[in-house]
Amino acid sequence: MSSEGKKLFNIIILGVSFMFIFTAFQTCGNIAQTVITNLNNTDFHGSGYTSMSIIYGVLSASNLISPSVVAIVGPQFSMVVSGMFYSLYIAVFIQPATWAFYTASVFIGIAAAVLWTAQGNCLTVNSDENTIGRNSGVFWALLQFSLFFGNLYIYLAWQGKTHISESDRRTVFIALTVISLVGTVLFFLIRKQEDTKAPGDDDSTNEILGESSSAGNKMMRAVAAFKKSITLSFTKEMMLLSVTTAYTGLVLTFFSGVYGTCIGAVNRFGSEEKSLIGLSGIFTGVGEILGGGVFGLLSKRSRSGRNPVVLLGILVHFIAFYLIFFNMPNDAPIAPMEGTDQVAYMVPSKEVAMLCSFLLGLGDSCFNTQLLSILGFLYSEDSAPAFAIFKFVQSICAAVAYFYSNYFLLQWQLLIMVIVGFFGTITFFTVEWGAAAALAARGSDYSSI
């Protein structure tokens, strides 16, 4: 197999592994609050929103050390160990206990920081400026199949159910735990560091600032990676991109946790309200996959760069927010177990709700594929620190959003996303124009990015 073939193989395995793990985790996140609401008349008194807030809060803090961890143990082993913690978190739901639920939330926050930093490193070292757009699209499309498969099962299994029984819960979460473990095992198929550029290799162009694999130098690389993360976080480009990244964190919280809860709380949807949570996830996944394919795999045909894709993303999201505002009751995110009988500005429509799910996924893929692409392009020599900063900002904003989701009515959550999304689009444009100018100065074709 050629060197380019090995790199593409690594990207595909990376995407498939993430697809399995996040089939389990995103499905878990999508139904967690609904399942927990059905548990709160027992000895269990946890909150899905609070758990997610803990996860993303710990994740954000852990990104300060994740480049150092990846530098020491390598991206492959980092992803394997992190995947095990994802499986542990999901397994907690088989027999929930409040203390175990929140403890697992802390551990998965640490694991997520390491996992996504290692992912960014693996994506970058298997790409160059001519393939980073394609590889970002391949990875994102494969990852987002996770929204399709898990939620399809929820839709079929929970159809007609208004209450989630103990047997239903155990069956779902045993299956999700096994699926997560399969994804973790697949990481072993990624070619070892000697088969491709890796942190510390001579040909890795100072990737994570390493030059050998001895124990002493690994520690030096870990310290250097930490320092590099701090330095990069204060650069003009990274600060501007952080606004865009913050928006993706807010949207991640909304479509992966809040919106499904809203749908499941609308009593006017009748006996379908719980199964519609799964169907919503499916439509979100279709939007993500479509966006990853069109804007990633076909990026080589674009001569306009990344800005038109991001512009499309924000327009699609604004349409979705407008329709959600009209379709969903304001108290849906914080409704009790009995649900809500309120009506917004129209009688709640299942069709409009599913359209909005699709638009949320499509717009999210526009932003994330372009952020992955521009980070890999701008920071090809410092990918681990750059992606750690990306996840730090995204996760801390997701943590804040999950926290206020316990209290804010739907209209205020939508308004926050509109404001941050507008400014995030402007800052992305600014960085992209700078990248285009730098590329032109080197005499390269703008369409190659």
N, C-alpha and C positions, 0 to 999 in steps of 0.2 A: 504494500500500500504506500502511495506517495506521501510526502510530508503534508501536503495540502489535504489529502484524503484522511490522514490520521487526525488532523485538526478538526475537520468537519465531523468525523466520527465522534470525537470528544464532545463537540457541541450538541450533537444529537443525543448522546447518552446523558449528558448534563440535563438537557431539556426533558427527556423521558423520566429520569430520576426525580426531578422536581415535579413533574406531572403526577407521579404516584404519591409523593409525600404531600403535595398540596391538594390532591384529590381528597385525601384524608383530612388535612388540617383546615382547608377552606370550607369544606362541607361541615366540619365540626364547628367552626366559627359562625357559619351561617345559621345553624340550628341550635347553637349553645343556649342563647337566651330563651328560646322557646322551650327547650327541654328543661332548663333550670326553672322556668316559671311553673312547669308541671311538677317540679320536685319541692317547691318551697312550702308545701304543707307537710313536709317530713322534717327530719333532723338536719337536712341540708339547707343552708341559708346563704349560698354564694350568689354572685351576680356575674352573668356573662360579660356585661359591659365593664365591670370592675376588673375581671380577670384580663380582658384584652387591654385595659389601661395599664395594668401591671406589666403585661408582656411587652408592650411597646415602650413603656417607661424604662424597664430594665434593658431592653434592646438598645435604646438610644444611648444609655450610659455605657453599655458593654462595647459599643462601637469604638470607644476610645482605646480599647485593648485588643480588639479583634484582629487588626493587621499584624500585631505582634504574635498572636497565637498562630495565625496562618503562616507567618514567616518561620516560626519554630517547627511546627509539625507538618506543614505542607497543606495545600488546598484539598487534596483527596481525603486524607485522614480527618481533616477538620470537618468535611461534609459528612463523612460516615458517622462520626461521634455525634454531631449535631442532629442528624436524622434519627438517631436512637432516642434523643430527648423529645423530639416531636412525637414519636410513637408512645413514649411514656405519658406525655400530656393527654393524648387522645384516650389512652387506656384508663385514665382516671375516671372517665365518664361511665365505664362499665359498672363500677360500684362507687358512686361519688361520695366523697367526704370533704367537708369544707376546707379543713387544714391541708389535705392532699391537693385539692384543686388549686388553692392559692400558692402552695409551695411549688407545684409543677409549673405554674404561670411564671414564677421567677426563673426557674431553670430553663424553660423554653425561650425566655427572653434573651438569656446569655447565648444559648445555642443558635438562635436566629441570627444574632449579630455575626457570629463566626461563619454560619452557613452562607449568608449573603455576601460577606466579604470574600470568602473563598470562591463563591460563584462568579463574582466580578473579576477576580484574578484569573480564574480558569477561562472565562469568556475572552478576556483581553489577550492573554498569552497565546490563545489559539486563533487570533484574528490579526489582521493588519488594517491599515486605513482603507484598503479597497474591499475588505470583507467584513468589517465591523458592523455595517448596516445590515447585510444579509444575515450574519450570525446572530445579531440581536433579534432580528425578526424570527429566525428559526427557533431560537430558545424561547422567545415570548409566546409564540404560537403553540409550541409543545407544552409549555407550562400551563397555558390557559385552557387546555383540554381538561385540566383538573376541575374546572368549574362545571364542565359538561357532565362528566361521568358520575361524580358523587351526587350531584343534585338531581340527575335523572333517577338515580336509585331512590332518593328521598321522595321525589314526586310520585313514583310508582308505589313505594312501600307505605306512604302516609296518605294516600288518596282516600278521601272520605272520613279521615280521622279528625276529631275535634279535641281528643286527649291522647297524649303519648304515654303508653303504658310502660311498665318496667321491662317487660319482655321486648317491646319495640326498641326501647333505648339500648338494651344490652346487645341485641342483634346488630343494630346499626354500628355501634362503637367497637364491637369485636371485629367486624368486617373492616372498618376504617383503620384500626390498629394494624391488622395484617397488611393492608394496602400500603400503609406508611413504611412498614418494615421492608416490603419488596423494593420500594424506591430507594431505601437506604442501602440495600445490598447491591443495587445496580451501580452505585458509585464506584465499586471495585473494578468495573469494566473500563473506566477512564484510563487512558494510557498513562503510564508512570511518568515522572518528571523527566527522565532521560529521553523519553520519546517526543517531548515537545518543550517549548520554552517554559520554564518554571521559576519560581522565586529562588534566586541565588545562583542559577546556572550562568556560565560565562556568556552565553549568547542571549541572555534575557534582557540585555540593555538596562542593567541596573534595576531590574524589577525587585521591588521591596528592598533596594539598596544592598543586595547580598552578593558575595563573590565566592563563597565556599559553603560546604554543608557541615563543617565541624561544629561541635557543641558550643565552643566559645564564640565562633563567628555567628552562629544562629542567635545567640543572645544579643550580640551586637546588632544583628539585623532587626531583632525585635524592638530594641531601643530606637534604632534608626527609623523603623516604620512608625513608631509612636510619634516621634518628633516630626516626621514628614506629614503625618495626619494633621498635627497642630498647625504646621506651616501652611499646608494647602487650604485649610479651612478659612484662612484670612486672605486668600487671593481674591482679586476682583471677580474672576469668572466663577469661582466656587460660591462666593457670597450671592451673586446674582442667580445662579442656578439653584441655590438653596430655597429661594422663594417658590420656584416652580416645583421643587421637590416637596416643599411643605404642602402645596396644593394636592399632590398625589397622595400624601399621607392622610389628608382629610377625606379625599374621595375613597381611598382604600377602606377607611373606617365605615363610610356611609354604605358602600355597595356590599361589603363583606359581612356587616353586622347589623347596621341600623335599618337599611331598607327591607331586608328580609323580615325583620321583627315587625316593621310597620305593616307589611302585607299580612303576616300571620295574626295581627291584632284586629284587622278590619272584619267585624262580624257580618257586614253586608255581603262578604264573599261566601258566606254560608259554610257548608261542610268542606269546601275546597280550600279554606284559608290556610291550613297547615301544609297541604301538598303544593300549594302555590309558591311556598317558600322555595321548594326544590325547583319548580319550573322557572321561577325568577332567576335562580342561579344558573340554570341552563341557558337562558337568553343572555345573561351577562357574559357567560363563557363564549357563546357564539359571537358576540360583539368583540370580545378580546381576541379570539382566534382569527376572525376576519381582519381585524386591524393589524395583528401581528403578521399575517400573511401578505396583505396588500402593501402595508407601509414598511415592512421589513424585507420580505423576500423580493419585492419589486423595486426596492430603493435604488438599484443601479440604473433604472430607467428614468429616474427623476433628475432634472437638471436645475431644480429650484431649491435643493437643500432640504433642511428639516422644518423650516418655518411654516410652510403651507400645511404640513401634517399637524403641527401643534395648533395652528389657527383652526383647522377643521375640528380638532379635539375639543377646544373650548367652546366653539359654536354648538357642537353636538351636546355637550354637557349643559350649556345654558338652556337649550330646548328641553332636555330631560328634567332639569330643575323646575322649569316653568310648568311642565305637565304634571310633575309630582306635586307641586304646590296646589294645583287645581284638583288633583285626583285623590290625594291622601288626607285623612283627618289630621289636624294639627297635633292631637295628643297621641297619635299612633306609636311614636317611639317609646313613650313612657306609660302605655296603657297597662292596666292590671291583667291578671290571668284571664278574667272574663272577657277581655277585649274591649273594643270601643264601638259604640253605635253612632258616633258623630259622623257628620258629612262635611266635606270641604266645600268647594265651589261647584261641584258636580257630583252626581251619584257615582261612587267608586266603581271604576271599570277595570275588569281583569285584563282586557286587551290593552288599555292604556298603561296599566302597571307593567305588563310584560314588555311593551315597546320601550318604556323607560329603562327597564333592566338592560335591554339590548343597547340602548344609547349610552348608558353608563359604562358598559364594557367596551364599546367601540371608542368612546372618548378617552377612557383610561389607557387603552392600548396605544393610542396616538401619543400620549405624553410619555409613557414608559419606554416604548421602543426608541423614541428620539432621545430621551435622557440617557438610556444605556448606550446608544450610539455616540452621542457627543462626549460622554465621559470617557468611553474607550478611545475616542479619537484624541481628545485633549490631554489625557493622562495615561497614554499607552505605557509610559515608563514608571508610573506610580499608581497602577490600577488598584491595588489592595487598599491603600490609604484613601484614594478617591472614592471608591465604592463604599468604604466604611463611613465616610462623611455623608454620602448620599443616604445610606440607611439610617445614620444617626438623625439627620434632619427629618426624614420621612417618618421614622418610628416615633420620635418625640411628638410630632404633630398628630400622629395617629393615637398616641396615648392620651393627649389632651382632648382629642375629639371623642374618644371612647368615654372619658371622664364626664365631659359635659353632656354626652348623650343620655346620661342618667337623669338629667334635669331639664334640658332645653326642649322646647316645642319644635316641631318640624320646620316651621317657617324661619326660625333663627338659625338652625343648622344649615338650611339652604342658603340663607343670606351670607353666612360666613364663607361658604364655599365659593359663592359668586365673587365676593370681594377679593379673596386670596387668589382665585383662579385668574381674574383679570390682570392683577399685577404680576402673577407668575408667568403669564404668557408674554407680557412686555419684557420681563427680564430675560426670558429664554431667547426672544428675538435679538436682544442686545448681544448676548454671548454668541449666538449663531452668526450674526453679521461679522463679529470679530474673528470667528473661526474661518469664515469664508475669505476675509481679507488676508489672513495669515496664509491660507492655502494658495490664494492667488499670487502672493508674493513669492511663494516657492515654485510657482509655475505649474501647479497641479490643477486638474480638472475638478471644479466644484461638485460635479455630480458624483465623484468618487466617494464622498463622505456619506 
